[in-house]
Every structure is written in C-alpha cells, then in structure tokens.
Amino acid sequence: MAASLITIVDIIVYVITIILILHALMSFAPLEPWHPIRRTLAQLAEPIIQPFRNLIPPVGMFDFSIMVALIVIQILGELIKVLIRQAF
C-alpha cells in the first residue's frame, strides 16, 4: 500500500515538474500566446506559479517564481513520501 502511494506521489511530482519546465521553455519559443500548446501549458502551470509570483516579484527580465515553485513541489513531494512511510 505504501509503495503504491509513494509511486503515485512520484508520478504527480514528475508531471507537475515537466509542466512547469515546459511552460518556462515555451516562454522562449516564438509561438503566439493563443497557440493551443502554449495556452494549455499556461492553463496548467499558472495556478501553480501565481502564488509564488505574489511572493516573489520578477527581478528585471527574470522570473524566479517558476524555480521556487519547482523547489517547493520537490520538497513537498519528499515530505509527503516521508509521511506515507511513517504512516504505514
């Protein structure tokens, strides 16, 4: 039971990480904002990134909120896995 829950947490963290990285990379792509791929990634990533943007405003051209969100997601994933291991 614990192993399957840990696997689910790993998959969720992995998918969120990929979405955030692709969203960050798409900001450098020459796609229009209304392109379906870019719009879909923005709809998935922005609700995760927005709370961090409220805490950490962009510094010049650099937006560190995605990096902070990635770090927090990784830490939360590890914390949840530790809690699962202790519960079972």
N, CA, C and O atoms as a GROMACS GRO file, in nm:
protein
  352
    1MET      N    1   0.082  -0.119   0.000
    1MET     CA    2   0.000   0.000   0.000
    1MET      C    3   0.086   0.126   0.000
    1MET      O    4   0.062   0.218  -0.078
    2ALA      N    5   0.186   0.130   0.087
    2ALA     CA    6   0.273   0.248   0.094
    2ALA      C    7   0.351   0.267  -0.035
    2ALA      O    8   0.370   0.380  -0.081
    3ALA      N    9   0.396   0.157  -0.092
    3ALA     CA   10   0.475   0.167  -0.214
    3ALA      C   11   0.393   0.225  -0.329
    3ALA      O   12   0.443   0.305  -0.407
    4SER      N   13   0.267   0.186  -0.338
    4SER     CA   14   0.184   0.238  -0.446
    4SER      C   15   0.151   0.386  -0.424
    4SER      O   16   0.144   0.463  -0.520
    5LEU      N   17   0.130   0.427  -0.299
    5LEU     CA   18   0.107   0.569  -0.270
    5LEU      C   19   0.230   0.653  -0.301
    5LEU      O   20   0.220   0.764  -0.353
    6ILE      N   21   0.347   0.600  -0.267
    6ILE     CA   22   0.471   0.672  -0.297
    6ILE      C   23   0.491   0.683  -0.447
    6ILE      O   24   0.537   0.786  -0.496
    7THR      N   25   0.456   0.578  -0.521
    7THR     CA   26   0.466   0.583  -0.667
    7THR      C   27   0.372   0.688  -0.724
    7THR      O   28   0.410   0.761  -0.816
    8ILE      N   29   0.252   0.698  -0.671
    8ILE     CA   30   0.157   0.799  -0.716
    8ILE      C   31   0.210   0.939  -0.689
    8ILE      O   32   0.200   1.027  -0.774
    9VAL      N   33   0.266   0.960  -0.571
    9VAL     CA   34   0.324   1.092  -0.537
    9VAL      C   35   0.439   1.124  -0.632
    9VAL      O   36   0.450   1.236  -0.680
   10ASP      N   37   0.524   1.025  -0.661
   10ASP     CA   38   0.635   1.046  -0.754
   10ASP      C   39   0.585   1.085  -0.892
   10ASP      O   40   0.640   1.175  -0.956
   11ILE      N   41   0.480   1.018  -0.939
   11ILE     CA   42   0.426   1.049  -1.072
   11ILE      C   43   0.367   1.189  -1.075
   11ILE      O   44   0.388   1.263  -1.172
   12ILE      N   45   0.294   1.227  -0.972
   12ILE     CA   46   0.233   1.361  -0.966
   12ILE      C   47   0.341   1.469  -0.965
   12ILE      O   48   0.331   1.568  -1.038
   13VAL      N   49   0.443   1.450  -0.883
   13VAL     CA   50   0.553   1.547  -0.876
   13VAL      C   51   0.625   1.555  -1.010
   13VAL      O   52   0.661   1.664  -1.055
   14TYR      N   53   0.646   1.441  -1.074
   14TYR     CA   54   0.713   1.438  -1.204
   14TYR      C   55   0.632   1.512  -1.310
   14TYR      O   56   0.687   1.591  -1.387
   15VAL      N   57   0.503   1.488  -1.315
   15VAL     CA   58   0.417   1.554  -1.414
   15VAL      C   59   0.414   1.705  -1.392
   15VAL      O   60   0.425   1.782  -1.487
   16ILE      N   61   0.399   1.747  -1.268
   16ILE     CA   62   0.398   1.890  -1.238
   16ILE      C   63   0.532   1.954  -1.276
   16ILE      O   64   0.536   2.064  -1.331
   17THR      N   65   0.641   1.884  -1.248
   17THR     CA   66   0.774   1.934  -1.283
   17THR      C   67   0.788   1.952  -1.433
   17THR      O   68   0.838   2.055  -1.480
   18ILE      N   69   0.744   1.852  -1.510
   18ILE     CA   70   0.753   1.860  -1.656
   18ILE      C   71   0.668   1.975  -1.708
   18ILE      O   72   0.711   2.049  -1.797
   19ILE      N   73   0.548   1.992  -1.654
   19ILE     CA   74   0.460   2.101  -1.698
   19ILE      C   75   0.525   2.237  -1.671
   19ILE      O   76   0.522   2.325  -1.757
   20LEU      N   77   0.583   2.254  -1.553
   20LEU     CA   78   0.646   2.383  -1.520
   20LEU      C   79   0.769   2.409  -1.606
   20LEU      O   80   0.790   2.522  -1.650
   21ILE      N   81   0.849   2.307  -1.632
   21ILE     CA   82   0.967   2.325  -1.716
   21ILE      C   83   0.927   2.358  -1.859
   21ILE      O   84   0.984   2.449  -1.920
   22LEU      N   85   0.829   2.285  -1.913
   22LEU     CA   86   0.782   2.314  -2.048
   22LEU      C   87   0.723   2.454  -2.058
   22LEU      O   88   0.742   2.524  -2.157
   23HIS      N   89   0.651   2.495  -1.956
   23HIS     CA   90   0.594   2.631  -1.954
   23HIS      C   91   0.706   2.736  -1.956
   23HIS      O   92   0.696   2.836  -2.026
   24ALA      N   93   0.811   2.711  -1.880
   24ALA     CA   94   0.923   2.806  -1.878
   24ALA      C   95   0.993   2.808  -2.013
   24ALA      O   96   1.030   2.915  -2.062
   25LEU      N   97   1.013   2.692  -2.074
   25LEU     CA   98   1.080   2.686  -2.204
   25LEU      C   99   0.995   2.747  -2.314
   25LEU      O  100   1.048   2.806  -2.409
   26MET      N  101   0.863   2.733  -2.303
   26MET     CA  102   0.776   2.789  -2.406
   26MET      C  103   0.778   2.942  -2.407
   26MET      O  104   0.741   3.004  -2.507
   27SER      N  105   0.821   3.003  -2.300
   27SER     CA  106   0.830   3.148  -2.299
   27SER      C  107   0.940   3.197  -2.394
   27SER      O  108   0.940   3.313  -2.435
   28PHE      N  109   1.032   3.108  -2.429
   28PHE     CA  110   1.138   3.144  -2.523
   28PHE      C  111   1.102   3.106  -2.666
   28PHE      O  112   1.170   3.148  -2.760
   29ALA      N  113   0.996   3.028  -2.685
   29ALA     CA  114   0.956   2.983  -2.818
   29ALA      C  115   0.882   3.095  -2.891
   29ALA      O  116   0.813   3.177  -2.830
   30PRO      N  117   0.897   3.098  -3.023
   30PRO     CA  118   0.830   3.205  -3.100
   30PRO      C  119   0.684   3.173  -3.129
   30PRO      O  120   0.634   3.207  -3.237
   31LEU      N  121   0.613   3.110  -3.036
   31LEU     CA  122   0.471   3.082  -3.055
   31LEU      C  123   0.387   3.197  -3.003
   31LEU      O  124   0.423   3.264  -2.906
   32GLU      N  125   0.276   3.220  -3.069
   32GLU     CA  126   0.185   3.324  -3.026
   32GLU      C  127   0.117   3.283  -2.895
   32GLU      O  128   0.104   3.164  -2.869
   33PRO      N  129   0.075   3.377  -2.813
   33PRO     CA  130   0.012   3.343  -2.684
   33PRO      C  131  -0.116   3.260  -2.698
   33PRO      O  132  -0.152   3.189  -2.605
   34TRP      N  133  -0.183   3.268  -2.811
   34TRP     CA  134  -0.307   3.193  -2.829
   34TRP      C  135  -0.286   3.057  -2.895
   34TRP      O  136  -0.382   2.988  -2.926
   35HIS      N  137  -0.160   3.019  -2.917
   35HIS     CA  138  -0.131   2.886  -2.972
   35HIS      C  139  -0.183   2.780  -2.874
   35HIS      O  140  -0.165   2.795  -2.753
   36PRO      N  141  -0.247   2.673  -2.924
   36PRO     CA  142  -0.310   2.575  -2.833
   36PRO      C  143  -0.214   2.511  -2.733
   36PRO      O  144  -0.251   2.489  -2.618
   37ILE      N  145  -0.094   2.481  -2.775
   37ILE     CA  146   0.003   2.418  -2.683
   37ILE      C  147   0.043   2.515  -2.574
   37ILE      O  148   0.045   2.481  -2.456
   38ARG      N  149   0.075   2.635  -2.615
   38ARG     CA  150   0.118   2.736  -2.517
   38ARG      C  151   0.004   2.772  -2.421
   38ARG      O  152   0.026   2.789  -2.301
   39ARG      N  153  -0.117   2.783  -2.475
   39ARG     CA  154  -0.232   2.817  -2.391
   39ARG      C  155  -0.262   2.706  -2.291
   39ARG      O  156  -0.294   2.733  -2.175
   40THR      N  157  -0.253   2.579  -2.336
   40THR     CA  158  -0.278   2.467  -2.247
   40THR      C  159  -0.175   2.460  -2.136
   40THR      O  160  -0.210   2.440  -2.020
   41LEU      N  161  -0.047   2.478  -2.171
   41LEU     CA  162   0.057   2.477  -2.068
   41LEU      C  163   0.037   2.591  -1.969
   41LEU      O  164   0.059   2.575  -1.849
   42ALA      N  165  -0.004   2.707  -2.019
   42ALA     CA  166  -0.027   2.821  -1.930
   42ALA      C  167  -0.145   2.794  -1.836
   42ALA      O  168  -0.139   2.829  -1.718
   43GLN      N  169  -0.250   2.731  -1.887
   43GLN     CA  170  -0.365   2.700  -1.803
   43GLN      C  171  -0.330   2.599  -1.695
   43GLN      O  172  -0.387   2.603  -1.586
   44LEU      N  173  -0.237   2.508  -1.724
   44LEU     CA  174  -0.195   2.409  -1.625
   44LEU      C  175  -0.094   2.466  -1.525
   44LEU      O  176  -0.099   2.433  -1.407
   45ALA      N  177  -0.003   2.550  -1.573
   45ALA     CA  178   0.108   2.596  -1.491
   45ALA      C  179   0.077   2.722  -1.409
   45ALA      O  180   0.124   2.735  -1.296
   46GLU      N  181   0.000   2.812  -1.464
   46GLU     CA  182  -0.022   2.940  -1.396
   46GLU      C  183  -0.085   2.928  -1.258
   46GLU      O  184  -0.045   3.002  -1.168
   47PRO      N  185  -0.183   2.839  -1.235
   47PRO     CA  186  -0.236   2.828  -1.098
   47PRO      C  187  -0.131   2.782  -0.997
   47PRO      O  188  -0.143   2.812  -0.878
   48ILE      N  189  -0.030   2.710  -1.042
   48ILE     CA  190   0.077   2.667  -0.952
   48ILE      C  191   0.176   2.780  -0.929
   48ILE      O  192   0.225   2.799  -0.817
   49ILE      N  193   0.205   2.855  -1.033
   49ILE     CA  194   0.309   2.959  -1.028
   49ILE      C  195   0.258   3.088  -0.963
   49ILE      O  196   0.334   3.158  -0.896
   50GLN      N  197   0.131   3.120  -0.982
   50GLN     CA  198   0.079   3.250  -0.938
   50GLN      C  199   0.100   3.281  -0.790
   50GLN      O  200   0.137   3.394  -0.758
   51PRO      N  201   0.079   3.187  -0.697
   51PRO     CA  202   0.106   3.222  -0.556
   51PRO      C  203   0.252   3.260  -0.531
   51PRO      O  204   0.281   3.343  -0.445
   52PHE      N  205   0.342   3.199  -0.606
   52PHE     CA  206   0.484   3.232  -0.589
   52PHE      C  207   0.516   3.367  -0.652
   52PHE      O  208   0.604   3.438  -0.604
   53ARG      N  209   0.446   3.403  -0.759
   53ARG     CA  210   0.465   3.535  -0.819
   53ARG      C  211   0.418   3.646  -0.725
   53ARG      O  212   0.473   3.756  -0.725
   54ASN      N  213   0.316   3.616  -0.646
   54ASN     CA  214   0.268   3.715  -0.550
   54ASN      C  215   0.372   3.739  -0.440
   54ASN      O  216   0.382   3.849  -0.387
   55LEU      N  217   0.448   3.635  -0.406
   55LEU     CA  218   0.551   3.647  -0.302
   55LEU      C  219   0.683   3.700  -0.356
   55LEU      O  220   0.751   3.778  -0.290
   56ILE      N  221   0.718   3.656  -0.478
   56ILE     CA  222   0.847   3.692  -0.536
   56ILE      C  223   0.822   3.764  -0.668
   56ILE      O  224   0.795   3.699  -0.769
   57PRO      N  225   0.829   3.896  -0.670
   57PRO     CA  226   0.807   3.967  -0.796
   57PRO      C  227   0.924   3.945  -0.892
   57PRO      O  228   1.035   3.915  -0.848
   58PRO      N  229   0.899   3.959  -1.021
   58PRO     CA  230   1.009   3.944  -1.118
   58PRO      C  231   1.120   4.045  -1.093
   58PRO      O  232   1.095   4.159  -1.055
   59VAL      N  233   1.242   4.001  -1.115
   59VAL     CA  234   1.359   4.087  -1.099
   59VAL      C  235   1.408   4.120  -1.239
   59VAL      O  236   1.476   4.039  -1.302
   60GLY      N  237   1.375   4.237  -1.288
   60GLY     CA  238   1.411   4.274  -1.424
   60GLY      C  239   1.338   4.184  -1.522
   60GLY      O  240   1.215   4.176  -1.520
   61MET      N  241   1.413   4.117  -1.607
   61MET     CA  242   1.355   4.024  -1.704
   61MET      C  243   1.339   3.884  -1.647
   61MET      O  244   1.279   3.798  -1.713
   62PHE      N  245   1.390   3.858  -1.531
   62PHE     CA  246   1.392   3.723  -1.476
   62PHE      C  247   1.277   3.700  -1.378
   62PHE      O  248   1.249   3.782  -1.290
   63ASP      N  249   1.210   3.587  -1.398
   63ASP     CA  250   1.100   3.547  -1.310
   63ASP      C  251   1.144   3.420  -1.237
   63ASP      O  252   1.145   3.311  -1.294
   64PHE      N  253   1.178   3.436  -1.111
   64PHE     CA  254   1.229   3.323  -1.032
   64PHE      C  255   1.116   3.241  -0.969
   64PHE      O  256   1.143   3.142  -0.901
   65SER      N  257   0.993   3.281  -0.991
   65SER     CA  258   0.882   3.211  -0.927
   65SER      C  259   0.869   3.068  -0.975
   65SER      O  260   0.830   2.981  -0.897
   66ILE      N  261   0.901   3.040  -1.101
   66ILE     CA  262   0.894   2.903  -1.151
   66ILE      C  263   0.999   2.816  -1.082
   66ILE      O  264   0.971   2.702  -1.046
   67MET      N  265   1.119   2.870  -1.065
   67MET     CA  266   1.224   2.793  -0.997
   67MET      C  267   1.187   2.766  -0.852
   67MET      O  268   1.209   2.656  -0.802
   68VAL      N  269   1.131   2.865  -0.784
   68VAL     CA  270   1.090   2.847  -0.645
   68VAL      C  271   0.975   2.745  -0.638
   68VAL      O  272   0.972   2.662  -0.548
   69ALA      N  273   0.883   2.752  -0.733
   69ALA     CA  274   0.772   2.657  -0.736
   69ALA      C  275   0.824   2.514  -0.756
   69ALA      O  276   0.776   2.421  -0.691
   70LEU      N  277   0.922   2.497  -0.844
   70LEU     CA  278   0.981   2.364  -0.865
   70LEU      C  279   1.045   2.311  -0.737
   70LEU      O  280   1.027   2.195  -0.702
   71ILE      N  281   1.118   2.397  -0.668
   71ILE     CA  282   1.184   2.354  -0.544
   71ILE      C  283   1.080   2.317  -0.438
   71ILE      O  284   1.094   2.215  -0.371
   72VAL      N  285   0.976   2.399  -0.425
   72VAL     CA  286   0.873   2.372  -0.324
   72VAL      C  287   0.798   2.242  -0.358
   72VAL      O  288   0.768   2.164  -0.268
   73ILE      N  289   0.768   2.220  -0.485
   73ILE     CA  290   0.698   2.096  -0.526
   73ILE      C  291   0.784   1.975  -0.493
   73ILE      O  292   0.733   1.874  -0.444
   74GLN      N  293   0.915   1.983  -0.520
   74GLN     CA  294   1.004   1.871  -0.489
   74GLN      C  295   1.010   1.845  -0.339
   74GLN      O  296   1.004   1.730  -0.295
   75ILE      N  297   1.021   1.950  -0.260
   75ILE     CA  298   1.027   1.936  -0.115
   75ILE      C  299   0.896   1.879  -0.061
   75ILE      O  300   0.897   1.790   0.024
   76LEU      N  301   0.784   1.930  -0.109
   76LEU     CA  302   0.655   1.878  -0.065
   76LEU      C  303   0.637   1.730  -0.101
   76LEU      O  304   0.582   1.652  -0.024
   77GLY      N  305   0.684   1.694  -0.220
   77GLY     CA  306   0.676   1.553  -0.261
   77GLY      C  307   0.756   1.464  -0.169
   77GLY      O  308   0.709   1.357  -0.130
   78GLU      N  309   0.876   1.506  -0.133
   78GLU     CA  310   0.958   1.427  -0.041
   78GLU      C  311   0.896   1.422   0.098
   78GLU      O  312   0.899   1.318   0.164
   79LEU      N  313   0.840   1.533   0.142
   79LEU     CA  314   0.776   1.536   0.274
   79LEU      C  315   0.655   1.442   0.278
   79LEU      O  316   0.636   1.370   0.376
   80ILE      N  317   0.576   1.444   0.173
   80ILE     CA  318   0.460   1.354   0.168
   80ILE      C  319   0.504   1.209   0.166
   80ILE      O  320   0.441   1.124   0.229
   81LYS      N  321   0.612   1.178   0.095
   81LYS     CA  322   0.663   1.040   0.093
   81LYS      C  323   0.712   0.997   0.231
   81LYS      O  324   0.690   0.882   0.270
   82VAL      N  325   0.777   1.085   0.304
   82VAL     CA  326   0.821   1.051   0.440
   82VAL      C  327   0.701   1.026   0.529
   82VAL      O  328   0.702   0.933   0.609
   83LEU      N  329   0.598   1.110   0.517
   83LEU     CA  330   0.479   1.092   0.598
   83LEU      C  331   0.408   0.959   0.565
   83LEU      O  332   0.354   0.893   0.654
   84ILE      N  333   0.408   0.922   0.438
   84ILE     CA  334   0.346   0.795   0.397
   84ILE      C  335   0.425   0.678   0.457
   84ILE      O  336   0.367   0.583   0.508
   85ARG      N  337   0.558   0.687   0.449
   85ARG     CA  338   0.640   0.578   0.504
   85ARG      C  339   0.620   0.564   0.655
   85ARG      O  340   0.618   0.452   0.706
   86GLN      N  341   0.605   0.674   0.724
   86GLN     CA  342   0.585   0.668   0.869
   86GLN      C  343   0.445   0.619   0.905
   86GLN      O  344   0.427   0.557   1.010
   87ALA      N  345   0.348   0.645   0.820
   87ALA     CA  346   0.210   0.605   0.849
   87ALA      C  347   0.190   0.455   0.830
   87ALA      O  348   0.105   0.394   0.895
   88PHE      N  349   0.269   0.395   0.741
   88PHE     CA  350   0.250   0.251   0.714
   88PHE      C  351   0.364   0.172   0.767
   88PHE      O  352   0.366   0.050   0.753
   0.00000   0.00000   0.00000
